[in-house]
Amino acid sequence: MESGHFVFLGYRQYRLRRGCTTDRLEPHYGTGLGILRDGPGTVPATTTLLRGRMREVARSPPRW
């Protein structure tokens, strides 16, 4: 990365499920690429709970 090189190892889409006090990021199965692909011999994706600042960031509009 120091020389301006980057290797993209994996990608997966997630859905944001909003709750009253906690939000969840749920993996969208079938969208995994690279080391995040779905299939035999891979680690299954798990749901991630979001609280506090991470919840705020996930709910904020994208800054492109």
mmCIF file as gemmi writes it, N, C-alpha and C atoms, coordinates in Angstrom:
data_model
loop_
_atom_site.group_PDB
_atom_site.id
_atom_site.type_symbol
_atom_site.label_atom_id
_atom_site.label_alt_id
_atom_site.label_comp_id
_atom_site.label_asym_id
_atom_site.label_entity_id
_atom_site.label_seq_id
_atom_site.pdbx_PDB_ins_code
_atom_site.Cartn_x
_atom_site.Cartn_y
_atom_site.Cartn_z
_atom_site.occupancy
_atom_site.B_iso_or_equiv
_atom_site.pdbx_formal_charge
_atom_site.auth_seq_id
_atom_site.auth_asym_id
_atom_site.pdbx_PDB_model_num
ATOM 1 N N . MET Axp A 1 ? 0.824 -1.174 0 1 0 ? 1 A 1
ATOM 2 C CA . MET Axp A 1 ? 0 0 0 1 0 ? 1 A 1
ATOM 3 C C . MET Axp A 1 ? 0.881 1.255 0 1 0 ? 1 A 1
ATOM 4 N N . GLU Axp A 2 ? 2.052 1.105 0.524 1 0 ? 2 A 1
ATOM 5 C CA . GLU Axp A 2 ? 2.956 2.242 0.562 1 0 ? 2 A 1
ATOM 6 C C . GLU Axp A 2 ? 3.281 2.74 -0.845 1 0 ? 2 A 1
ATOM 7 N N . SER Axp A 3 ? 3.37 1.817 -1.793 1 0 ? 3 A 1
ATOM 8 C CA . SER Axp A 3 ? 3.722 2.166 -3.173 1 0 ? 3 A 1
ATOM 9 C C . SER Axp A 3 ? 2.494 2.463 -4.027 1 0 ? 3 A 1
ATOM 10 N N . GLY Axp A 4 ? 1.335 2.558 -3.4 1 0 ? 4 A 1
ATOM 11 C CA . GLY Axp A 4 ? 0.127 2.838 -4.158 1 0 ? 4 A 1
ATOM 12 C C . GLY Axp A 4 ? -0.532 1.602 -4.744 1 0 ? 4 A 1
ATOM 13 N N . HIS Axp A 5 ? -0.157 0.421 -4.273 1 0 ? 5 A 1
ATOM 14 C CA . HIS Axp A 5 ? -0.746 -0.825 -4.755 1 0 ? 5 A 1
ATOM 15 C C . HIS Axp A 5 ? -1.745 -1.352 -3.722 1 0 ? 5 A 1
ATOM 16 N N . PHE Axp A 6 ? -2.806 -1.969 -4.226 1 0 ? 6 A 1
ATOM 17 C CA . PHE Axp A 6 ? -3.843 -2.509 -3.359 1 0 ? 6 A 1
ATOM 18 C C . PHE Axp A 6 ? -4.412 -3.766 -3.998 1 0 ? 6 A 1
ATOM 19 N N . VAL Axp A 7 ? -4.599 -4.811 -3.22 1 0 ? 7 A 1
ATOM 20 C CA . VAL Axp A 7 ? -5.197 -6.047 -3.713 1 0 ? 7 A 1
ATOM 21 C C . VAL Axp A 7 ? -6.545 -6.208 -3.04 1 0 ? 7 A 1
ATOM 22 N N . PHE Axp A 8 ? -7.603 -6.228 -3.837 1 0 ? 8 A 1
ATOM 23 C CA . PHE Axp A 8 ? -8.96 -6.38 -3.33 1 0 ? 8 A 1
ATOM 24 C C . PHE Axp A 8 ? -9.202 -7.87 -3.11 1 0 ? 8 A 1
ATOM 25 N N . LEU Axp A 9 ? -9.354 -8.299 -1.862 1 0 ? 9 A 1
ATOM 26 C CA . LEU Axp A 9 ? -9.444 -9.721 -1.549 1 0 ? 9 A 1
ATOM 27 C C . LEU Axp A 9 ? -10.87 -10.266 -1.532 1 0 ? 9 A 1
ATOM 28 N N . GLY Axp A 10 ? -11.845 -9.439 -1.23 1 0 ? 10 A 1
ATOM 29 C CA . GLY Axp A 10 ? -13.207 -9.945 -1.166 1 0 ? 10 A 1
ATOM 30 C C . GLY Axp A 10 ? -14.24 -8.846 -1.112 1 0 ? 10 A 1
ATOM 31 N N . TYR Axp A 11 ? -15.474 -9.24 -1.405 1 0 ? 11 A 1
ATOM 32 C CA . TYR Axp A 11 ? -16.592 -8.304 -1.442 1 0 ? 11 A 1
ATOM 33 C C . TYR Axp A 11 ? -17.861 -9.06 -1.098 1 0 ? 11 A 1
ATOM 34 N N . ARG Axp A 12 ? -18.776 -8.403 -0.388 1 0 ? 12 A 1
ATOM 35 C CA . ARG Axp A 12 ? -20.083 -8.983 -0.107 1 0 ? 12 A 1
ATOM 36 C C . ARG Axp A 12 ? -21.043 -7.842 0.201 1 0 ? 12 A 1
ATOM 37 N N . GLN Axp A 13 ? -22.281 -7.969 -0.258 1 0 ? 13 A 1
ATOM 38 C CA . GLN Axp A 13 ? -23.308 -6.988 0.058 1 0 ? 13 A 1
ATOM 39 C C . GLN Axp A 13 ? -23.983 -7.362 1.375 1 0 ? 13 A 1
ATOM 40 N N . TYR Axp A 14 ? -24.415 -6.344 2.11 1 0 ? 14 A 1
ATOM 41 C CA . TYR Axp A 14 ? -25.137 -6.535 3.365 1 0 ? 14 A 1
ATOM 42 C C . TYR Axp A 14 ? -26.414 -5.716 3.349 1 0 ? 14 A 1
ATOM 43 N N . ARG Axp A 15 ? -27.398 -6.143 4.106 1 0 ? 15 A 1
ATOM 44 C CA . ARG Axp A 15 ? -28.641 -5.395 4.295 1 0 ? 15 A 1
ATOM 45 C C . ARG Axp A 15 ? -28.63 -4.818 5.703 1 0 ? 15 A 1
ATOM 46 N N . LEU Axp A 16 ? -29.041 -3.568 5.822 1 0 ? 16 A 1
ATOM 47 C CA . LEU Axp A 16 ? -29.154 -2.926 7.123 1 0 ? 16 A 1
ATOM 48 C C . LEU Axp A 16 ? -30.58 -3.1 7.617 1 0 ? 16 A 1
ATOM 49 N N . ARG Axp A 17 ? -30.735 -3.808 8.715 1 0 ? 17 A 1
ATOM 50 C CA . ARG Axp A 17 ? -32.045 -4.015 9.342 1 0 ? 17 A 1
ATOM 51 C C . ARG Axp A 17 ? -32.103 -3.125 10.576 1 0 ? 17 A 1
ATOM 52 N N . ARG Axp A 18 ? -32.961 -2.109 10.517 1 0 ? 18 A 1
ATOM 53 C CA . ARG Axp A 18 ? -33.056 -1.153 11.617 1 0 ? 18 A 1
ATOM 54 C C . ARG Axp A 18 ? -33.935 -1.682 12.733 1 0 ? 18 A 1
ATOM 55 N N . GLY Axp A 19 ? -33.512 -1.448 13.977 1 0 ? 19 A 1
ATOM 56 C CA . GLY Axp A 19 ? -34.27 -1.828 15.149 1 0 ? 19 A 1
ATOM 57 C C . GLY Axp A 19 ? -34.469 -0.622 16.052 1 0 ? 19 A 1
ATOM 58 N N . CYS Axp A 20 ? -35.137 -0.827 17.18 1 0 ? 20 A 1
ATOM 59 C CA . CYS Axp A 20 ? -35.396 0.271 18.119 1 0 ? 20 A 1
ATOM 60 C C . CYS Axp A 20 ? -34.114 0.756 18.793 1 0 ? 20 A 1
ATOM 61 N N . THR Axp A 21 ? -33.284 -0.164 19.252 1 0 ? 21 A 1
ATOM 62 C CA . THR Axp A 21 ? -32.059 0.213 19.958 1 0 ? 21 A 1
ATOM 63 C C . THR Axp A 21 ? -30.797 -0.329 19.303 1 0 ? 21 A 1
ATOM 64 N N . THR Axp A 22 ? -30.946 -1.356 18.477 1 0 ? 22 A 1
ATOM 65 C CA . THR Axp A 22 ? -29.799 -1.992 17.812 1 0 ? 22 A 1
ATOM 66 C C . THR Axp A 22 ? -30.156 -2.265 16.362 1 0 ? 22 A 1
ATOM 67 N N . ASP Axp A 23 ? -29.226 -2.009 15.465 1 0 ? 23 A 1
ATOM 68 C CA . ASP Axp A 23 ? -29.398 -2.358 14.053 1 0 ? 23 A 1
ATOM 69 C C . ASP Axp A 23 ? -28.565 -3.597 13.759 1 0 ? 23 A 1
ATOM 70 N N . ARG Axp A 24 ? -28.892 -4.279 12.66 1 0 ? 24 A 1
ATOM 71 C CA . ARG Axp A 24 ? -28.157 -5.472 12.262 1 0 ? 24 A 1
ATOM 72 C C . ARG Axp A 24 ? -27.727 -5.36 10.817 1 0 ? 24 A 1
ATOM 73 N N . LEU Axp A 25 ? -26.51 -5.788 10.535 1 0 ? 25 A 1
ATOM 74 C CA . LEU Axp A 25 ? -26.038 -5.95 9.164 1 0 ? 25 A 1
ATOM 75 C C . LEU Axp A 25 ? -26.152 -7.438 8.846 1 0 ? 25 A 1
ATOM 76 N N . GLU Axp A 26 ? -27.01 -7.771 7.883 1 0 ? 26 A 1
ATOM 77 C CA . GLU Axp A 26 ? -27.217 -9.167 7.506 1 0 ? 26 A 1
ATOM 78 C C . GLU Axp A 26 ? -26.605 -9.412 6.136 1 0 ? 26 A 1
ATOM 79 N N . PRO Axp A 27 ? -25.796 -10.458 6.004 1 0 ? 27 A 1
ATOM 80 C CA . PRO Axp A 27 ? -25.175 -10.742 4.711 1 0 ? 27 A 1
ATOM 81 C C . PRO Axp A 27 ? -26.222 -11.097 3.656 1 0 ? 27 A 1
ATOM 82 N N . HIS Axp A 28 ? -26.041 -10.602 2.459 1 0 ? 28 A 1
ATOM 83 C CA . HIS Axp A 28 ? -26.902 -10.927 1.324 1 0 ? 28 A 1
ATOM 84 C C . HIS Axp A 28 ? -26.234 -12.091 0.6 1 0 ? 28 A 1
ATOM 85 N N . TYR Axp A 29 ? -26.723 -13.291 0.854 1 0 ? 29 A 1
ATOM 86 C CA . TYR Axp A 29 ? -26.097 -14.5 0.322 1 0 ? 29 A 1
ATOM 87 C C . TYR Axp A 29 ? -26.115 -14.52 -1.195 1 0 ? 29 A 1
ATOM 88 N N . GLY Axp A 30 ? -25.04 -15.019 -1.76 1 0 ? 30 A 1
ATOM 89 C CA . GLY Axp A 30 ? -24.906 -15.104 -3.201 1 0 ? 30 A 1
ATOM 90 C C . GLY Axp A 30 ? -24.161 -13.92 -3.803 1 0 ? 30 A 1
ATOM 91 N N . THR Axp A 31 ? -23.812 -12.928 -2.97 1 0 ? 31 A 1
ATOM 92 C CA . THR Axp A 31 ? -23.097 -11.758 -3.488 1 0 ? 31 A 1
ATOM 93 C C . THR Axp A 31 ? -21.618 -11.799 -3.152 1 0 ? 31 A 1
ATOM 94 N N . GLY Axp A 32 ? -21.175 -12.803 -2.416 1 0 ? 32 A 1
ATOM 95 C CA . GLY Axp A 32 ? -19.784 -12.868 -2.001 1 0 ? 32 A 1
ATOM 96 C C . GLY Axp A 32 ? -18.829 -13.178 -3.139 1 0 ? 32 A 1
ATOM 97 N N . LEU Axp A 33 ? -17.725 -12.446 -3.18 1 0 ? 33 A 1
ATOM 98 C CA . LEU Axp A 33 ? -16.677 -12.668 -4.174 1 0 ? 33 A 1
ATOM 99 C C . LEU Axp A 33 ? -15.345 -12.812 -3.462 1 0 ? 33 A 1
ATOM 100 N N . GLY Axp A 34 ? -14.401 -13.472 -4.099 1 0 ? 34 A 1
ATOM 101 C CA . GLY Axp A 34 ? -13.075 -13.634 -3.515 1 0 ? 34 A 1
ATOM 102 C C . GLY Axp A 34 ? -13.122 -14.443 -2.227 1 0 ? 34 A 1
ATOM 103 N N . ILE Axp A 35 ? -12.413 -13.986 -1.201 1 0 ? 35 A 1
ATOM 104 C CA . ILE Axp A 35 ? -12.377 -14.738 0.053 1 0 ? 35 A 1
ATOM 105 C C . ILE Axp A 35 ? -13.694 -14.662 0.817 1 0 ? 35 A 1
ATOM 106 N N . LEU Axp A 36 ? -14.624 -13.822 0.398 1 0 ? 36 A 1
ATOM 107 C CA . LEU Axp A 36 ? -15.93 -13.722 1.045 1 0 ? 36 A 1
ATOM 108 C C . LEU Axp A 36 ? -17.02 -14.471 0.28 1 0 ? 36 A 1
ATOM 109 N N . ARG Axp A 37 ? -16.632 -15.285 -0.69 1 0 ? 37 A 1
ATOM 110 C CA . ARG Axp A 37 ? -17.624 -16.02 -1.471 1 0 ? 37 A 1
ATOM 111 C C . ARG Axp A 37 ? -18.327 -17.064 -0.605 1 0 ? 37 A 1
ATOM 112 N N . ASP Axp A 38 ? -19.525 -17.431 -1.026 1 0 ? 38 A 1
ATOM 113 C CA . ASP Axp A 38 ? -20.299 -18.473 -0.36 1 0 ? 38 A 1
ATOM 114 C C . ASP Axp A 38 ? -20.041 -19.797 -1.059 1 0 ? 38 A 1
ATOM 115 N N . GLY Axp A 39 ? -19.984 -20.861 -0.29 1 0 ? 39 A 1
ATOM 116 C CA . GLY Axp A 39 ? -19.817 -22.16 -0.911 1 0 ? 39 A 1
ATOM 117 C C . GLY Axp A 39 ? -19.158 -23.148 0.024 1 0 ? 39 A 1
ATOM 118 N N . PRO Axp A 40 ? -18.965 -24.37 -0.447 1 0 ? 40 A 1
ATOM 119 C CA . PRO Axp A 40 ? -18.353 -25.403 0.373 1 0 ? 40 A 1
ATOM 120 C C . PRO Axp A 40 ? -16.925 -25.027 0.784 1 0 ? 40 A 1
ATOM 121 N N . GLY Axp A 41 ? -16.605 -25.282 2.02 1 0 ? 41 A 1
ATOM 122 C CA . GLY Axp A 41 ? -15.262 -25.019 2.51 1 0 ? 41 A 1
ATOM 123 C C . GLY Axp A 41 ? -15.013 -23.578 2.901 1 0 ? 41 A 1
ATOM 124 N N . THR Axp A 42 ? -16.052 -22.749 2.889 1 0 ? 42 A 1
ATOM 125 C CA . THR Axp A 42 ? -15.885 -21.355 3.293 1 0 ? 42 A 1
ATOM 126 C C . THR Axp A 42 ? -16.582 -21.121 4.625 1 0 ? 42 A 1
ATOM 127 N N . VAL Axp A 43 ? -16.168 -20.098 5.32 1 0 ? 43 A 1
ATOM 128 C CA . VAL Axp A 43 ? -16.788 -19.752 6.603 1 0 ? 43 A 1
ATOM 129 C C . VAL Axp A 43 ? -18.077 -18.995 6.309 1 0 ? 43 A 1
ATOM 130 N N . PRO Axp A 44 ? -19.214 -19.445 6.871 1 0 ? 44 A 1
ATOM 131 C CA . PRO Axp A 44 ? -20.472 -18.752 6.586 1 0 ? 44 A 1
ATOM 132 C C . PRO Axp A 44 ? -20.476 -17.343 7.168 1 0 ? 44 A 1
ATOM 133 N N . ALA Axp A 45 ? -21.103 -16.431 6.451 1 0 ? 45 A 1
ATOM 134 C CA . ALA Axp A 45 ? -21.221 -15.048 6.909 1 0 ? 45 A 1
ATOM 135 C C . ALA Axp A 45 ? -22.169 -14.99 8.097 1 0 ? 45 A 1
ATOM 136 N N . THR Axp A 46 ? -21.911 -14.074 8.994 1 0 ? 46 A 1
ATOM 137 C CA . THR Axp A 46 ? -22.754 -13.922 10.174 1 0 ? 46 A 1
ATOM 138 C C . THR Axp A 46 ? -23.343 -12.521 10.23 1 0 ? 46 A 1
ATOM 139 N N . THR Axp A 47 ? -24.404 -12.379 10.99 1 0 ? 47 A 1
ATOM 140 C CA . THR Axp A 47 ? -25.038 -11.086 11.216 1 0 ? 47 A 1
ATOM 141 C C . THR Axp A 47 ? -24.212 -10.301 12.225 1 0 ? 47 A 1
ATOM 142 N N . THR Axp A 48 ? -24.066 -9.007 11.979 1 0 ? 48 A 1
ATOM 143 C CA . THR Axp A 48 ? -23.299 -8.13 12.864 1 0 ? 48 A 1
ATOM 144 C C . THR Axp A 48 ? -24.244 -7.141 13.528 1 0 ? 48 A 1
ATOM 145 N N . LEU Axp A 49 ? -24.171 -7.029 14.854 1 0 ? 49 A 1
ATOM 146 C CA . LEU Axp A 49 ? -24.988 -6.065 15.585 1 0 ? 49 A 1
ATOM 147 C C . LEU Axp A 49 ? -24.287 -4.715 15.615 1 0 ? 49 A 1
ATOM 148 N N . LEU Axp A 50 ? -25.054 -3.663 15.41 1 0 ? 50 A 1
ATOM 149 C CA . LEU Axp A 50 ? -24.502 -2.31 15.411 1 0 ? 50 A 1
ATOM 150 C C . LEU Axp A 50 ? -25.144 -1.494 16.525 1 0 ? 50 A 1
ATOM 151 N N . ARG Axp A 51 ? -24.3 -0.867 17.328 1 0 ? 51 A 1
ATOM 152 C CA . ARG Axp A 51 ? -24.761 -0.001 18.411 1 0 ? 51 A 1
ATOM 153 C C . ARG Axp A 51 ? -23.945 1.278 18.397 1 0 ? 51 A 1
ATOM 154 N N . GLY Axp A 52 ? -24.451 2.299 19.049 1 0 ? 52 A 1
ATOM 155 C CA . GLY Axp A 52 ? -23.693 3.529 19.243 1 0 ? 52 A 1
ATOM 156 C C . GLY Axp A 52 ? -23.235 4.175 17.954 1 0 ? 52 A 1
ATOM 157 N N . ARG Axp A 53 ? -21.967 4.533 17.911 1 0 ? 53 A 1
ATOM 158 C CA . ARG Axp A 53 ? -21.397 5.27 16.78 1 0 ? 53 A 1
ATOM 159 C C . ARG Axp A 53 ? -21.469 4.475 15.479 1 0 ? 53 A 1
ATOM 160 N N . MET Axp A 54 ? -21.246 3.173 15.528 1 0 ? 54 A 1
ATOM 161 C CA . MET Axp A 54 ? -21.307 2.365 14.311 1 0 ? 54 A 1
ATOM 162 C C . MET Axp A 54 ? -22.726 2.367 13.736 1 0 ? 54 A 1
ATOM 163 N N . ARG Axp A 55 ? -23.719 2.399 14.597 1 0 ? 55 A 1
ATOM 164 C CA . ARG Axp A 55 ? -25.109 2.468 14.156 1 0 ? 55 A 1
ATOM 165 C C . ARG Axp A 55 ? -25.362 3.804 13.449 1 0 ? 55 A 1
ATOM 166 N N . GLU Axp A 56 ? -24.836 4.876 14.004 1 0 ? 56 A 1
ATOM 167 C CA . GLU Axp A 56 ? -24.984 6.201 13.391 1 0 ? 56 A 1
ATOM 168 C C . GLU Axp A 56 ? -24.33 6.242 12.012 1 0 ? 56 A 1
ATOM 169 N N . VAL Axp A 57 ? -23.138 5.681 11.905 1 0 ? 57 A 1
ATOM 170 C CA . VAL Axp A 57 ? -22.411 5.674 10.632 1 0 ? 57 A 1
ATOM 171 C C . VAL Axp A 57 ? -23.183 4.872 9.587 1 0 ? 57 A 1
ATOM 172 N N . ALA Axp A 58 ? -23.712 3.718 9.964 1 0 ? 58 A 1
ATOM 173 C CA . ALA Axp A 58 ? -24.45 2.864 9.035 1 0 ? 58 A 1
ATOM 174 C C . ALA Axp A 58 ? -25.732 3.55 8.538 1 0 ? 58 A 1
ATOM 175 N N . ARG Axp A 59 ? -26.328 4.388 9.368 1 0 ? 59 A 1
ATOM 176 C CA . ARG Axp A 59 ? -27.571 5.073 8.991 1 0 ? 59 A 1
ATOM 177 C C . ARG Axp A 59 ? -27.317 6.379 8.228 1 0 ? 59 A 1
ATOM 178 N N . SER Axp A 60 ? -26.118 6.852 8.223 1 0 ? 60 A 1
ATOM 179 C CA . SER Axp A 60 ? -25.831 8.121 7.547 1 0 ? 60 A 1
ATOM 180 C C . SER Axp A 60 ? -25.792 7.921 6.032 1 0 ? 60 A 1
ATOM 181 N N . PRO Axp A 61 ? -26.119 8.965 5.255 1 0 ? 61 A 1
ATOM 182 C CA . PRO Axp A 61 ? -26.067 8.829 3.794 1 0 ? 61 A 1
ATOM 183 C C . PRO Axp A 61 ? -24.634 8.635 3.32 1 0 ? 61 A 1
ATOM 184 N N . PRO Axp A 62 ? -24.453 7.928 2.204 1 0 ? 62 A 1
ATOM 185 C CA . PRO Axp A 62 ? -23.086 7.701 1.686 1 0 ? 62 A 1
ATOM 186 C C . PRO Axp A 62 ? -22.429 9.022 1.304 1 0 ? 62 A 1
ATOM 187 N N . ARG Axp A 63 ? -21.125 9.098 1.521 1 0 ? 63 A 1
ATOM 188 C CA . ARG Axp A 63 ? -20.345 10.282 1.141 1 0 ? 63 A 1
ATOM 189 C C . ARG Axp A 63 ? -19.441 9.909 -0.026 1 0 ? 63 A 1
ATOM 190 N N . TRP Axp A 64 ? -19.924 10.027 -1.229 1 0 ? 64 A 1
ATOM 191 C CA . TRP Axp A 64 ? -19.158 9.658 -2.408 1 0 ? 64 A 1
ATOM 192 C C . TRP Axp A 64 ? -18.365 10.792 -2.826 1 0 ? 64 A 1
